[in-house]
Amino acid sequence: MAIILLLITTVSVVSGANPDGWREELERRLSLVEESNAHLRNENEKLNSMVLNIQRENREIKRDFKDLREQLNNCEMMSDTRMTIDSQQEEIVENLSERPTRGIHLGKNQPVSRIIPPDTYPISAVAFYAYLSKNSPPNLSPHHLIVYDVIKINRGNAYNGGDGIFIAPVTGLYAFHISVCVTEGREIPWASLEITVNGNIIGSTFEEGLATAGGYHCSGTLVLSDVNVGDHVFVRTEEVTRGPIHSDSRGRTSFSGWLLYK
């Protein structure tokens, strides 16, 4: 519209002049209009380019913001998990603070939960055998958990030498064997052990010596039991022992178990 008005104005101004003069004037005005249009197109292209760049930067900012939010959420989850683990560790440390060298005293017949679960393994490979590396302290209290610290076989990694607990990795019928040894001393030695599943007694054995020096006495028992996955199997004293529980190369106080079938 502006170009038409400009042409009308130009024609009106030069209409009284000679034809060559107004034609030159008209061409000059048209040239100015074309230059102006070219300049506007160039500026428009620049503006479009700037808008595209801003839109791209905006998308990148949104993506970075989303990534930061996800990282923050992950950090918060890790922090919560860490706090939970720290709380569990502190609770376990408190429970173990009174633990003797060779056992864990469980006032309510409940084993301490293990933080790290057993490794994966073939089901047919569930078997373990462990024994005491040396004599226990004398006169252990009732329900004192025995920790067999020397592990000779641990197929499936279900027995923990740190707490003396076997955590069943699969449900099935299991066989368990325990042995106990005492040595003769100034007083008649005595030890009675019981094997439990989640604190429920499934078998026991005892041994008694003589009030003389140098003799060794050992006994044992084998039990079969249905055990569910996650059940805790452990050995504890049945009553106060008299003297230490013996374990050396002449006779081992031991704990073993294996899966018969699912």
ChimeraX attribute file (.defattr): number of C-alpha atoms within 10 A of each C-alpha:
attribute: neighborCount
match mode: 1-to-1
recipient: residues
	/A:1	6
	/A:2	8
	/A:3	12
	/A:4	9
	/A:5	10
	/A:6	15
	/A:7	16
	/A:8	12
	/A:9	13
	/A:10	16
	/A:11	16
	/A:12	12
	/A:13	12
	/A:14	16
	/A:15	13
	/A:16	10
	/A:17	12
	/A:18	9
	/A:19	10
	/A:20	10
	/A:21	12
	/A:22	18
	/A:23	16
	/A:24	11
	/A:25	15
	/A:26	19
	/A:27	12
	/A:28	11
	/A:29	16
	/A:30	15
	/A:31	12
	/A:32	12
	/A:33	15
	/A:34	12
	/A:35	12
	/A:36	12
	/A:37	12
	/A:38	12
	/A:39	12
	/A:40	12
	/A:41	12
	/A:42	12
	/A:43	12
	/A:44	12
	/A:45	12
	/A:46	12
	/A:47	12
	/A:48	12
	/A:49	12
	/A:50	12
	/A:51	12
	/A:52	12
	/A:53	12
	/A:54	12
	/A:55	12
	/A:56	12
	/A:57	12
	/A:58	12
	/A:59	12
	/A:60	12
	/A:61	12
	/A:62	12
	/A:63	12
	/A:64	12
	/A:65	12
	/A:66	12
	/A:67	12
	/A:68	12
	/A:69	12
	/A:70	12
	/A:71	12
	/A:72	12
	/A:73	12
	/A:74	12
	/A:75	12
	/A:76	12
	/A:77	12
	/A:78	12
	/A:79	12
	/A:80	12
	/A:81	12
	/A:82	12
	/A:83	12
	/A:84	12
	/A:85	13
	/A:86	12
	/A:87	12
	/A:88	15
	/A:89	14
	/A:90	12
	/A:91	13
	/A:92	15
	/A:93	12
	/A:94	11
	/A:95	14
	/A:96	16
	/A:97	10
	/A:98	11
	/A:99	15
	/A:100	16
	/A:101	10
	/A:102	21
	/A:103	25
	/A:104	22
	/A:105	22
	/A:106	18
	/A:107	10
	/A:108	8
	/A:109	15
	/A:110	14
	/A:111	20
	/A:112	16
	/A:113	13
	/A:114	15
	/A:115	10
	/A:116	6
	/A:117	12
	/A:118	16
	/A:119	9
	/A:120	10
	/A:121	13
	/A:122	8
	/A:123	14
	/A:124	13
	/A:125	13
	/A:126	23
	/A:127	21
	/A:128	22
	/A:129	20
	/A:130	24
	/A:131	24
	/A:132	21
	/A:133	19
	/A:134	18
	/A:135	17
	/A:136	20
	/A:137	15
	/A:138	14
	/A:139	16
	/A:140	25
	/A:141	15
	/A:142	17
	/A:143	22
	/A:144	24
	/A:145	29
	/A:146	28
	/A:147	27
	/A:148	27
	/A:149	19
	/A:150	15
	/A:151	18
	/A:152	11
	/A:153	15
	/A:154	20
	/A:155	17
	/A:156	19
	/A:157	20
	/A:158	22
	/A:159	29
	/A:160	19
	/A:161	17
	/A:162	13
	/A:163	21
	/A:164	26
	/A:165	24
	/A:166	24
	/A:167	24
	/A:168	23
	/A:169	23
	/A:170	17
	/A:171	15
	/A:172	15
	/A:173	15
	/A:174	20
	/A:175	17
	/A:176	22
	/A:177	18
	/A:178	24
	/A:179	22
	/A:180	26
	/A:181	28
	/A:182	29
	/A:183	25
	/A:184	19
	/A:185	16
	/A:186	10
	/A:187	13
	/A:188	15
	/A:189	25
	/A:190	24
	/A:191	25
	/A:192	22
	/A:193	26
	/A:194	22
	/A:195	26
	/A:196	17
	/A:197	23
	/A:198	16
	/A:199	20
	/A:200	14
	/A:201	15
	/A:202	14
	/A:203	19
	/A:204	21
	/A:205	19
	/A:206	19
	/A:207	19
	/A:208	20
	/A:209	20
	/A:210	18
	/A:211	14
	/A:212	13
	/A:213	12
	/A:214	9
	/A:215	12
	/A:216	16
	/A:217	17
	/A:218	20
	/A:219	15
	/A:220	17
	/A:221	16
	/A:222	15
	/A:223	14
	/A:224	16
	/A:225	15
	/A:226	14
	/A:227	22
	/A:228	17
	/A:229	11
	/A:230	15
	/A:231	17
	/A:232	22
	/A:233	23
	/A:234	26
	/A:235	27
	/A:236	27
	/A:237	23
	/A:238	21
	/A:239	17
	/A:240	16
	/A:241	20
	/A:242	18
	/A:243	22
	/A:244	19
	/A:245	26
	/A:246	25
	/A:247	21
	/A:248	13
	/A:249	7
	/A:250	8
	/A:251	16
	/A:252	21
	/A:253	25
	/A:254	24
	/A:255	25
	/A:256	22
	/A:257	23
	/A:258	20
	/A:259	24
	/A:260	15
	/A:261	14
	/A:262	13
